[in-house]
Amino acid sequence: KREGQIHVQTHHGTPLKTMGLDQQKYPASTDMDFEKLLERCDRWDYSVSANQFSTVIWERVYPCSYTTLETGYPRNDV
């Protein structure tokens, strides 16, 4: 991320499938680089969340230093 940029993560829909750090529980994840995943997530300044249910999951599976904006669905409510 370049200096002065703001990164807003809008996600895609409701987090019903396994993603982020939750994938560590599965044997198929042995090739995944979770350190790199967290490095990428640390670029986020804001994470837009549709509701409290989603916020809890996003913050668990992507535990980084962003600020969560619980504002509704980005395509409809922001």
Backbone as ProteinMPNN parsed JSONL, in Angstrom:
{"seq_chain_A": "KREGQIHVQTHHGTPLKTMGLDQQKYPASTDMDFEKLLERCDRWDYSVSANQFSTVIWERVYPCSYTTLETGYPRNDV", "coords_chain_A": {"N_chain_A": [[0.857, -1.175, 0.0], [0.561, 2.175, -0.818], [1.931, 5.187, 0.622], [-0.345, 7.288, 2.249], [-2.566, 6.201, 1.037], [-5.836, 4.787, 1.45], [-7.215, 1.798, 2.399], [-10.068, 0.026, 1.81], [-11.843, -2.714, 2.716], [-14.365, -4.47, 1.269], [-15.516, -6.97, 1.174], [-17.394, -9.938, 0.13], [-20.554, -10.555, 0.149], [-22.348, -12.552, 2.639], [-20.542, -14.076, 5.266], [-20.596, -17.215, 5.104], [-19.237, -19.495, 4.382], [-16.16, -21.366, 4.975], [-13.339, -19.457, 5.671], [-10.363, -17.348, 5.555], [-8.423, -17.41, 8.555], [-9.822, -19.545, 9.66], [-9.61, -21.609, 7.879], [-7.376, -23.035, 8.512], [-7.944, -25.31, 9.918], [-8.352, -27.429, 8.234], [-7.141, -30.214, 6.319], [-6.496, -29.679, 3.627], [-5.423, -27.199, 3.634], [-2.709, -27.102, 3.962], [-0.885, -26.093, 2.124], [-1.345, -23.427, 2.146], [-0.434, -20.042, 2.822], [-0.633, -18.612, 5.65], [0.566, -16.604, 7.086], [1.24, -14.764, 5.097], [-1.325, -14.131, 4.259], [-2.259, -12.726, 6.516], [-0.5, -10.577, 6.412], [-1.419, -9.302, 4.095], [-3.996, -8.614, 4.933], [-3.376, -6.809, 6.9], [-3.006, -4.497, 5.521], [-5.432, -3.337, 5.267], [-7.46, -0.587, 6.087], [-10.049, -0.166, 6.752], [-12.873, -2.294, 7.277], [-15.755, -3.183, 5.777], [-18.821, -4.137, 7.024], [-21.832, -6.028, 6.93], [-23.574, -6.601, 9.028], [-23.979, -7.45, 12.557], [-23.539, -10.219, 12.917], [-21.896, -10.854, 10.699], [-19.721, -9.158, 11.262], [-18.568, -10.291, 13.594], [-17.588, -12.705, 12.547], [-15.845, -11.834, 10.407], [-13.928, -10.411, 11.9], [-12.86, -12.472, 13.413], [-11.783, -14.309, 11.53], [-10.068, -12.756, 10.044], [-7.99, -11.379, 11.775], [-6.849, -8.485, 12.247], [-5.496, -5.105, 12.295], [-7.481, -3.295, 11.409], [-10.32, -1.006, 11.182], [-13.647, -1.732, 11.844], [-16.519, -1.089, 9.941], [-19.709, -1.159, 10.477], [-22.069, -1.04, 8.46], [-23.993, -2.03, 6.754], [-24.794, -3.649, 3.586], [-22.304, -3.041, 1.214], [-22.929, -2.511, -1.539], [-25.537, -1.689, -1.412], [-26.035, -0.035, 0.825], [-23.965, 1.757, 1.518]], "CA_chain_A": [[0.0, 0.0, 0.0], [1.344, 3.413, -0.889], [1.695, 6.157, 1.68], [-1.491, 8.159, 2.019], [-3.719, 5.451, 0.533], [-6.745, 4.165, 2.406], [-7.69, 0.529, 1.85], [-11.367, -0.359, 2.355], [-12.21, -4.079, 2.332], [-15.831, -4.546, 1.241], [-15.899, -8.389, 1.228], [-18.369, -10.392, -0.868], [-21.691, -11.261, 0.723], [-22.365, -12.992, 4.032], [-19.489, -15.082, 5.452], [-21.145, -18.504, 5.517], [-18.282, -20.572, 4.117], [-14.914, -21.298, 5.729], [-12.372, -18.566, 5.03], [-9.369, -16.756, 6.438], [-7.71, -18.3, 9.472], [-10.62, -20.747, 9.927], [-9.199, -22.652, 6.939], [-6.252, -23.777, 9.083], [-8.457, -26.549, 10.51], [-8.565, -28.439, 7.207], [-5.912, -30.759, 5.731], [-6.219, -29.077, 2.318], [-4.814, -25.879, 3.816], [-1.276, -27.214, 4.258], [-0.119, -25.278, 1.177], [-1.71, -22.012, 2.272], [0.49, -19.211, 3.584], [-1.477, -17.788, 6.507], [1.333, -15.401, 7.427], [1.069, -13.845, 3.965], [-2.719, -13.686, 4.335], [-2.346, -11.694, 7.548], [0.217, -9.4, 5.898], [-2.327, -8.608, 3.174], [-5.096, -8.039, 5.724], [-2.858, -5.664, 7.655], [-3.085, -3.308, 4.655], [-6.774, -2.778, 5.359], [-7.735, 0.449, 7.076], [-11.447, -0.362, 7.132], [-13.576, -3.475, 6.801], [-17.189, -2.886, 5.77], [-19.574, -5.316, 7.426], [-23.269, -5.846, 6.731], [-24.341, -6.762, 10.262], [-23.184, -7.919, 13.691], [-23.144, -11.601, 12.632], [-20.749, -10.801, 9.792], [-18.607, -8.506, 11.951], [-17.932, -11.273, 14.48], [-16.837, -13.655, 11.722], [-14.73, -11.158, 9.724], [-12.883, -10.08, 12.869], [-12.224, -13.72, 13.85], [-11.009, -14.964, 10.467], [-9.059, -11.786, 9.585], [-7.723, -10.608, 12.996], [-5.805, -7.485, 12.016], [-5.68, -3.824, 12.986], [-8.413, -2.415, 10.703], [-11.524, -0.552, 11.878], [-14.851, -2.276, 11.215], [-17.635, -0.17, 9.711], [-20.917, -1.974, 10.361], [-22.948, -0.086, 7.773], [-24.885, -2.694, 5.816], [-24.127, -4.144, 2.383], [-21.688, -1.929, 0.476], [-23.592, -2.168, -2.804], [-26.869, -1.148, -1.152], [-26.191, 0.856, 1.972], [-22.854, 2.684, 1.769]], "C_chain_A": [[0.899, 1.233, 0.0], [0.978, 4.36, 0.254], [0.532, 7.078, 1.299], [-2.725, 7.44, 1.491], [-4.548, 4.923, 1.695], [-7.322, 2.931, 1.732], [-8.986, 0.156, 2.571], [-11.708, -1.742, 1.82], [-13.727, -4.192, 2.405], [-16.361, -5.972, 1.299], [-16.922, -8.712, 0.132], [-19.456, -11.186, -0.162], [-21.538, -11.596, 2.194], [-21.352, -14.116, 4.215], [-20.025, -16.414, 5.989], [-20.175, -19.657, 5.287], [-17.027, -20.375, 4.966], [-13.918, -20.434, 4.982], [-11.366, -18.068, 6.049], [-8.686, -17.781, 7.318], [-8.501, -19.548, 9.834], [-10.225, -21.898, 9.009], [-8.053, -23.503, 7.48], [-6.669, -25.136, 9.63], [-8.514, -27.705, 9.514], [-7.255, -28.909, 6.587], [-5.534, -30.109, 4.399], [-5.501, -27.735, 2.439], [-3.306, -25.932, 4.044], [-0.416, -26.37, 3.329], [-0.411, -23.783, 1.3], [-0.718, -21.278, 3.168], [-0.328, -18.224, 4.421], [-0.754, -16.533, 6.991], [1.159, -14.334, 6.35], [-0.36, -13.284, 3.948], [-2.861, -12.549, 5.349], [-1.6, -10.43, 7.144], [-0.688, -8.591, 4.969], [-3.466, -7.934, 3.933], [-4.64, -6.832, 6.53], [-2.811, -4.39, 6.819], [-4.432, -2.598, 4.795], [-6.822, -1.683, 6.417], [-9.144, 0.26, 7.634], [-11.968, -1.66, 6.536], [-15.063, -3.161, 6.908], [-17.944, -4.184, 6.043], [-21.067, -5.025, 7.347], [-24.061, -5.858, 8.034], [-23.44, -7.332, 11.356], [-22.7, -9.354, 13.483], [-21.885, -11.621, 11.771], [-19.525, -10.197, 10.474], [-17.846, -9.492, 12.824], [-17.069, -12.237, 13.666], [-15.651, -12.987, 11.048], [-13.595, -10.887, 10.701], [-12.177, -11.326, 13.398], [-11.316, -14.29, 12.769], [-9.934, -14.073, 9.862], [-8.713, -10.861, 10.761], [-6.571, -9.62, 12.834], [-6.226, -6.145, 12.61], [-6.587, -2.831, 12.255], [-9.555, -1.981, 11.627], [-12.731, -1.1, 11.129], [-15.925, -1.199, 11.126], [-18.88, -1.019, 9.472], [-22.023, -1.097, 9.787], [-23.984, -0.727, 6.869], [-24.102, -3.177, 4.612], [-23.572, -2.982, 1.571], [-22.451, -1.532, -0.787], [-24.957, -1.518, -2.596], [-26.898, 0.015, -0.168], [-25.084, 1.879, 2.19], [-22.883, 3.809, 0.762]], "O_chain_A": [[1.879, 1.302, 0.742], [-0.136, 4.33, 0.777], [0.45, 7.572, 0.175], [-3.817, 8.007, 1.495], [-4.029, 4.649, 2.777], [-7.854, 3.01, 0.625], [-9.0, -0.008, 3.791], [-11.849, -1.925, 0.611], [-14.313, -4.03, 3.475], [-17.566, -6.16, 1.46], [-17.265, -7.857, -0.685], [-19.282, -12.377, 0.095], [-20.717, -11.012, 2.902], [-21.306, -15.029, 3.391], [-19.918, -16.699, 7.181], [-20.287, -20.693, 5.941], [-16.857, -19.334, 5.6], [-13.675, -20.648, 3.795], [-11.49, -18.327, 7.246], [-8.401, -18.895, 6.878], [-7.908, -20.531, 10.277], [-10.485, -23.056, 9.335], [-7.79, -24.585, 6.955], [-5.829, -26.022, 9.789], [-8.705, -28.852, 9.918], [-6.355, -28.102, 6.353], [-4.348, -30.005, 4.086], [-5.022, -27.198, 1.44], [-2.688, -24.897, 4.297], [0.683, -25.968, 3.712], [0.218, -22.969, 0.624], [-0.226, -21.832, 4.151], [-0.67, -17.136, 3.956], [-1.389, -15.518, 7.274], [0.959, -13.157, 6.649], [-0.569, -12.107, 3.658], [-3.504, -11.537, 5.072], [-2.019, -9.327, 7.494], [-0.727, -7.362, 5.038], [-3.855, -6.812, 3.609], [-5.433, -5.933, 6.811], [-2.596, -3.307, 7.364], [-4.558, -1.414, 4.482], [-6.285, -1.843, 7.513], [-9.4, 0.492, 8.815], [-11.568, -2.072, 5.447], [-15.572, -2.904, 7.999], [-17.729, -5.195, 5.375], [-21.514, -3.921, 7.657], [-25.098, -5.203, 8.138], [-22.279, -7.655, 11.108], [-21.565, -9.675, 13.837], [-20.924, -12.325, 12.082], [-18.409, -10.679, 10.279], [-16.616, -9.525, 12.799], [-15.945, -12.548, 14.059], [-14.543, -13.52, 11.107], [-12.428, -11.107, 10.374], [-11.013, -11.25, 13.791], [-10.196, -14.71, 13.06], [-8.994, -14.567, 9.24], [-9.093, -9.69, 10.754], [-5.445, -9.9, 13.245], [-7.208, -6.071, 13.348], [-6.462, -1.626, 12.472], [-9.726, -2.528, 12.716], [-12.826, -0.95, 9.911], [-16.206, -0.495, 12.096], [-19.074, -1.541, 8.374], [-22.807, -0.495, 10.521], [-24.788, -0.014, 6.268], [-22.872, -3.123, 4.613], [-24.3, -2.036, 1.272], [-22.6, -0.344, -1.073], [-25.479, -0.868, -3.502], [-27.697, 0.941, -0.314], [-25.262, 2.797, 2.99], [-22.03, 4.696, 0.803]]}, "name": "protein", "num_of_chains": 1, "seq": "KREGQIHVQTHHGTPLKTMGLDQQKYPASTDMDFEKLLERCDRWDYSVSANQFSTVIWERVYPCSYTTLETGYPRNDV"}
